Amino acid sequence: MRKKTYLKLVEYHTEQSERHLKEVRTIYMKMRGYKHDFHHHLQTLKGQLETGEVDRALAYIEALDRELRTVDTLLRTGNVSLDAILSAKTAQARAEGIEVSVRACVPDTLTFSDVELSILAGNLLDNAIEACREVSDGRFIRIYMTMKGKMLYFSMLNSAGEKRRKRGSLFSSRKEGLHGFGLRRAQAILEEHGGWCKFNSEDGAFSSEFLVPAVE
């Protein structure tokens, strides 16, 4: 790939990641706002029911229900940006009938940027969702993230179709275009920060794993 073309792809992909991160952070803050206001909603409903305003209370509940459909369950990892990214991606996966489980505990401040974190987690999850689409039943994604000393450890197992062939250090994708480039960007970020990643493909399952210095 020519250097000029590569740099344009990097710029485009970074802009896309920044835009996506901004969107999911907005969703995250909206979700936090709903939780903060929950007590006030209960007090309002209690007052309406105590005064016999049943129809008004039902209308209030319906209005809340419509608004709450725009958000999904909030994940809490300890890192606000990661919460936003995982919440958006897991909501997308569950909307497609994929069972998702997440166990994660990550510091809020890391040595790499929010955009880099978005590229890492976002692209690996996109890859997992794509792989799950190849399976008709028993679709799942299992994510585990934790700190091992100063290193951030990530492990993900997801359902997949047939075993994929390797192209260099990565596996081929059935999706053309920037998808495969995104995985290479994730790998490049990990290597830039002194980390490593490992992918393994078997019939019916795909695993992703990385370990990278994350705190000073």
TAURPE-V346998 format. One record per residue. N is the residue number from 1. RES is the residue in one small letter. OMEGA is omega in radians with two decimals (NA if undefined). Layout:
N:RES:OMEGA  N:RES:OMEGA
//
This chain:
1:m:3.14  2:r:-3.07  3:k:-3.12  4:k:3.12  5:t:3.13  6:y:-3.13  7:l:3.09  8:k:3.10  9:l:3.10  10:v:3.14  11:e:-3.14  12:y:-3.09  13:h:3.10  14:t:3.11  15:e:3.12  16:q:-3.14  17:s:3.10  18:e:3.12  19:r:3.14  20:h:-3.14  21:l:3.11  22:k:-3.14  23:e:-3.08  24:v:3.06  25:r:3.09  26:t:3.09  27:i:-3.13  28:y:-3.13  29:m:3.08  30:k:3.12  31:m:3.09  32:r:3.12  33:g:3.11  34:y:3.13  35:k:3.14  36:h:-3.09  37:d:-3.03  38:f:-3.13  39:h:3.14  40:h:3.10  41:h:3.13  42:l:3.13  43:q:3.11  44:t:3.13  45:l:3.12  46:k:3.13  47:g:3.13  48:q:-3.14  49:l:3.13  50:e:3.13  51:t:3.07  52:g:-3.14  53:e:-3.05  54:v:-3.13  55:d:3.13  56:r:3.12  57:a:3.12  58:l:3.10  59:a:3.13  60:y:3.13  61:i:3.13  62:e:3.11  63:a:3.10  64:l:-3.13  65:d:3.12  66:r:-3.13  67:e:-3.09  68:l:3.11  69:r:-3.12  70:t:3.14  71:v:-3.13  72:d:-3.10  73:t:-3.12  74:l:3.06  75:l:3.12  76:r:-3.14  77:t:-3.02  78:g:3.13  79:n:-3.03  80:v:-3.13  81:s:3.12  82:l:3.07  83:d:-3.10  84:a:-3.12  85:i:-3.11  86:l:3.13  87:s:-3.14  88:a:-3.08  89:k:3.12  90:t:3.06  91:a:3.10  92:q:-3.12  93:a:-3.13  94:r:3.09  95:a:3.12  96:e:3.08  97:g:3.13  98:i:3.09  99:e:-3.08  100:v:3.01  101:s:-3.09  102:v:2.97  103:r:-3.05  104:a:3.05  105:c:-3.00  106:v:3.10  107:p:-3.13  108:d:-3.12  109:t:3.13  110:l:-3.09  111:t:3.04  112:f:-2.99  113:s:3.09  114:d:3.13  115:v:3.11  116:e:3.11  117:l:3.11  118:s:3.13  119:i:-3.13  120:l:-3.07  121:a:-3.08  122:g:-3.10  123:n:3.12  124:l:3.09  125:l:3.06  126:d:3.13  127:n:-3.14  128:a:3.13  129:i:3.10  130:e:-3.14  131:a:3.14  132:c:3.13  133:r:3.13  134:e:-3.07  135:v:-3.11  136:s:-3.11  137:d:3.06  138:g:-3.12  139:r:-3.07  140:f:2.97  141:i:3.12  142:r:-3.06  143:i:3.07  144:y:3.11  145:m:3.12  146:t:3.06  147:m:3.00  148:k:-3.00  149:g:3.10  150:k:-3.08  151:m:3.05  152:l:3.14  153:y:3.14  154:f:3.09  155:s:3.12  156:m:3.07  157:l:3.13  158:n:3.08  159:s:-3.09  160:a:3.11  161:g:-3.13  162:e:3.11  163:k:-3.13  164:r:3.09  165:r:3.12  166:k:2.98  167:r:-3.02  168:g:3.14  169:s:-3.11  170:l:3.13  171:f:3.12  172:s:3.12  173:s:3.07  174:r:-3.13  175:k:-3.10  176:e:2.99  177:g:-2.99  178:l:-3.11  179:h:3.13  180:g:3.09  181:f:3.13  182:g:3.10  183:l:3.09  184:r:3.07  185:r:3.11  186:a:3.11  187:q:-3.14  188:a:3.12  189:i:3.14  190:l:3.13  191:e:3.12  192:e:-3.13  193:h:3.07  194:g:3.14  195:g:3.10  196:w:3.09  197:c:-3.13  198:k:3.11  199:f:3.13  200:n:-3.12  201:s:3.04  202:e:3.06  203:d:3.08  204:g:-3.10  205:a:3.08  206:f:-3.14  207:s:3.09  208:s:-3.09  209:e:2.99  210:f:3.10  211:l:-3.04  212:v:3.03  213:p:-3.03  214:a:3.11  215:v:-3.12  216:e:NA
//
